[in-house]
């Protein structure tokens, strides 16, 4: 359900990436310096095109992973808006149901919205919120079955249709938020190519005898920031890049 990096906070991933980049560059620079000392010159034939190829592949991996994380972030936003709309529609259609069922179902829907907001605002309560949401699904569906058996008309059918959509969207949101994450294999490949690319850069700097500390420092911070953004996009309940809850809050106010 989660990648191996989930045990680290976002700032920990940022620090880990900086350390990995710096160590890779230093290791490559050390190997380049040894090669330069053996040849007795500041240049060695070959190596430049290979390093450029590795860095190009690293750029591709970054773009691919960032695109994957951004796409799934957009999916979570779309599903959230669809769920909020489905809840609002179900609540409005519930007002057309006969007798006491209308009030009972609308009360359950108000609790459902409160539970959904609570699970997102407090990650520690997420598991409990999901469990309670599924319990409310069962209660709502049981009420809908009773109404449908007593009064099978088009209004009830419309309500059941919107309730079914509400339940389906809940499952989709849980899957998109907790299961559809960047696979650990992609993370491992990204960091492996990072080590090779940064080591190749350090090696070329070692051959030339110029450490280029300022440029290497900028590269380290820039690359680590991109990795941090990817990890932030991949975590729905942590960080700064999170799906806003305004639509669900508006639905709650309308109730």
Secondary structure, DSSP 4 states (H G I P E B T S, - for coil): ---GGGGS-HHHHHHHHHHHHHHHHHHHHHHHHHHHHHHTSS--SS-HHHHHHHHHHHHHHHHHHHHHHHHHHHHHHHHHHHHHHHHHHHHHHHTTS-TTHHHHHHHHHHHHHHHHHHHHH-GGGHHHHHHHHHHHHHHHHHHHHHHHHH--SHHHHHHHHHHHHHHHHHHHHHIIIIIS---HHHHHHHHHHHHHHHHHHHHHHHHHT---HHHHHHHHHHHHHHHHHHHHHH-TTSSS-----HHHHHHHHH-
